[in-house]
Amino acid sequence: MLVRIFRHFLPLSLVLLAVIEIAIISTIWNLYLSGNSLSSIGSIGVKDSLSLRLALIVGACMVIGGLYNNMAIVSYRMLGLNIMLSLIFVPPLAVIGYLYWRNSPESDTFLWELYFKAAVSWLVCILLTRVTFLTLTDLKLFKRRIIVLGVGRKAARIAEIERSEHGAYFVSMAYLRGDCASSEVDQTAVAISNKDSNGISQLAREFKASEVVIAADDRRGLPVQQLLQCRMDGIRVIDYLDFVERETKTVDVLSLYPGWLVFSDGFRGCGPVKVGKRCFDIALSTGLLLFTLPLVLLTCLLIKLDSPGPVLHRQERVGLGGKRFVLLKFRSMRMDAEKDGKPVWAGAKDPRVTRIGSVIRKLRVDELPQLLNVLNGEMSFVGPRPERPLFVDEFIEKIPFYSERHCVKPGITGWAQTNYPYGASLEDARNKLSYDLYYVKNYGLFLDLIIIVQTIRVVLSGSGAR
């Protein structure tokens, strides 16, 4: 089951998993820190509980490490990689947190013992809870059962989603087709007739389905009376685009139509949201500029020593409302990277990238000057990545609704950047647009915080950079 928190969909099972894991870790550490005295559990209030605060730090590390990402709950390989990434931070931060809140000197022997026990207890807890969770998610009994009305391209897309990491929370029990509809889905389709007013509702009860997804490619001739009966019987009826948005956190650009954008929930860029986002941008950008100042100065020096040319690279990009602005980056390519003046996509192991450029691009250090763009109001910290005018003109011509991404300020990082690998083609631009439109529709401080946390994980893992 997915719940919507501040217009962003989160799996309820993952929220519960996080609460359970934090509670278990807190209980184990409370036992250890209180000298294994069972009577001490519960004697310390939540506000004053050292073990709970340490467990919350661990929870934050697990979020940054990607342990609550979709892939981490459907793939043992990804789970192992994310555990290794989280293990780098969990024990040290647990010890640091202990020393900070305990505010008393401890022997080196005790600290090493604390470090070791924090790592082992956390690792055992995570392995047990995750193996149990992965086993339970494999059982269809714990998934939302749906019936799909349609057997065409949209229905085939739902079947594809079900086979992916996004299919961990639902299972399709049946695909329904009209008497003359041809099927594009692999599953056997069940024929329905408009003459039977209770047909779909009866099938839903037989399959114990709680939801009917309208995925007909041609909406003319829909069995409206049967769908109305489903609603009367307490069975939810949901549109295909809403279903895809909820399950994948994207918008299906190929099926998008103006009416859905007009009447769907979202796109609430009201004054308070914009003011809050601007204040957040100023505070975060100022703090990061001050914190990274030594790194910025070192990068400037290394760029000058590595290759001839300016430290900063200025590039025209398209921002809010289609207005153009000059984006700042640390120069990571040779000065003759675009001899003819035409924009060129960056490729994997691009020979135009300098030695220092390859490092700062991998670590995303080349993006730091864009904090000045944020302070200047041309960009936001989180938003769709700004593209160059030549590419934008091409995308607007070939990709429907591409210009809608310009109704919010572009960002240094974004929903597409943390969920989709680096792209250098028209198809990649279309796929990224599906993430950008989800952000434009649902953006707010909560989603921005999620994206920032995911960005930390992407930077630490070095994925997606070119």
C-alpha positions, 0 to 999 in steps of 0.5 A: 500500500502507498500513502501520500505524504505532502503529495509524494507517494511513499510505500506504507510498508517501508515506513513501517519497516523504518519504524520497526528497525529504529525501535529494534536498534534503539532497544538493543542499544538501550540494553547495552548502554544501561548495562544489560538491565531490563528494568531500565528499559522504559525508565528513560523518556523518549525525549531523553533517551540516548539510544533512541537518538542514536537509532534515529541517526542510524535511520538517517544514515540508512536513508542516505545509504539507499536502504529504503530505496525500491531497489533495496527491497527487491534485489539482494545484490542492491541490498548488499551494496547499500548495506556496505555503503551505510556501514561506512557511516553507522558505527562512527556516527553512533560513537560520535553521537554517544560522545556528544550526548553523553558529554563524559570522557570514556576509555579508548577500550570502551569506545572500540567496544562500542564501535564494534557492538554498534556495527555488529548489532546494526548489521544483524538487525538489518539482515534479519529484518530485510530477509524477513521483509523480502520474503514477505514481499514475495508473497502475493498475500501481502500485495494490493490486488488489482484488476486491469480494464484494458489489454492494449499498450497501457495494459502492457505498460502496467504488466511491465511495471509489475515485473520491475522494482516498482511492482513490489506493492501490487499484483494484477489478478486479471486483464479485462477486454471487450468482445472485439479488443486485441490483446498486447499483454502476455497474460490471458485476458478475460472477456467482459460484456457491457450487458452485465452490470455486475460483471467487473464487480463480481470478478473483483470479489472472486479475485479479492481485488480492491482496485480496478485500473482503467487502462483502455487505450480507447476510452469510448465505450467504457462499461461505465455502469459496471465501474459505477457498481464497483464504486458502490461495492467499495472497490476503488476505480483509478485512472491509468495515469494516476496509477502509474504516477502512484506506483512509479513516481513518474508521469507517463508522457506517452499517454499524457493529455491536457485534461489530466493536467487540468483536473488532476491533483497537484500543480499548486505553486501557491505563494507560501510554497514558493516563499518557503522554497526560496528561503530554503534555497537561500539558507542551504546555498549560503551554508554550503558555500561557506562549508565548501569554501576551502574545496572551492579554492582548491578546485580553482587552483587545480583547474588553473594548474591542469589546463589553460583557460578560465576556472569557470565555464559559462553556458546559456541555459533555459530557466523559469518560463523559458527565460534564458540565463547564464549557468556557472560551472567549474570548467571540466573540459578543454577550451576547444571542446566545442570548436564549431560552437554547437552543443555536443552531448557529453559521452562516457569517458569523453576525451574532451574532459581534463584530468581534474575535470574527470574527478570533479565531474565524478564528485559533482564538485563542478556544480558548486558555482551554481550555488551563486545562480541559486542565490541570484534567483535564477535557479533553485537548489532542487528542480529540473536540470536546465538545458541548453536552448538548442536542445530545448527547441528540439525537445519542445518540437519532438516531445509533447508537454516538454515546455511544462517543466519550465513552470518551476525554477531549474535546479542543481539536482532534481528528481530525474537526476537521482532516479535516472542515469545520465542521458544523451539522447532524445529518448533519455530526454523523454524519460527524464521528462516523466520524472520532471513532470512528477516533480513539477506536479508534486513539489514541496519542501518534503519532496525537496528533502527526499531529493537532497538525501538521494543526491548525497547517496548518488554523490557518495556512490559516484553513479551517473556522472560523466 
